[in-house]
Amino acid sequence: MIGSSELIINEDGSIFHLHLKPEQVADTVLLVGDPGRVDLIASHFSSTEFKIANREFVSTTGTYRNTRITVISTGIGTDNIDIVLNELDALVNINLHTKEISEKKRSLRIIRIGTSGALQKDLPVNSYVISRKAIGFDGLLNFYADRALISDLDFERNFIAHTEWNPHLAKPYVVDSSDYLYQLMKDDSFHAGVTISAPGFYGPQGRVIRLETADPHLNEKIECFYYNDFQITNYEMECSAIYGLSALLGHEALTVCLIIANRTTKQASENYHPHMKKLVQLVLDKLTT
């Protein structure tokens, strides 16, 4: 039995942060960073069951083309993903009344729809990227047992050697996307690549405002890194934790991002919102075809 201090349940029977109950979670879950994007996705639904908000976590479940879908905003960062993924898994795989783990496990389809910054010149602003692999600069997965079993350890070793990785930083980890979701989603609309999840927007992504970075050449090293046929394509802030925790817990996970800035060409989208609407429609159609 899991202790009450480890898995906190609210008075109404909902889980601590998300304020959701088990019956409210669909098998397909869309994660977005921005709470306002929940309404954008829900506007496509033929019907909605509820809307719940607690802090940055806004959730709704509805129906699109006869498929039940849950949408949750995570806010920014892998620390929030740690909350969302663990609580989602608890909702579908733990009896919240007895605090006992279910014998038969339920596997969710988890897709993050987000924004990102490109690290390669051939990734134009307003294009779409599927994250085939994720590199975590955040260190989150290193706190969990068995993380080596679901990580691409050879990729990690090569990346650390190539970048002459600063030992004062968290050790990077590398996790693959769900092959099932990748095959379902991929087409000519998407570039496929490797995504870095950074633990911050400024220094951890090589931005200099008033503070210098520990390695001012890190982005240059990242841009020219190759591992087999893989090249690092973009920065964002959540993907690695989604892939790592989903793999450990037995869920399918994929991230698709809209490129709103290119760090190498120094270009930024003047208005990315129409392209985000198009991406949302594309993902919904792919999931329900």
Buried (B, 14 or more C-beta within 10 A) or exposed (E): EBEEEEBEBBEEEBBEBBBBBBEBBBBBBBBBBBBEBBBBBBEBBEEBBEBBEBEBBBBBBBBBEEBBBBBBBBBBBBBBBBBBBBBBBBBBBBEBEEBEEEEEEBBBBBBBBBBBBBBBEEBEBBBBBBBBBBBBBBBBBBEBEEBEEBBBEEBBEBBBEBBEBEEEBBEBBBBBBBEEBBEBBBEEBBBBBBBBBBBEBEBBBBBEEEEEBEBEEBBEBBBEBEBEEBBBBBBBBBBBBBBBBBBBBEBBBBBBBBBBBBBBBEBEBEEBEEBBBBBBEBBBEBBEE
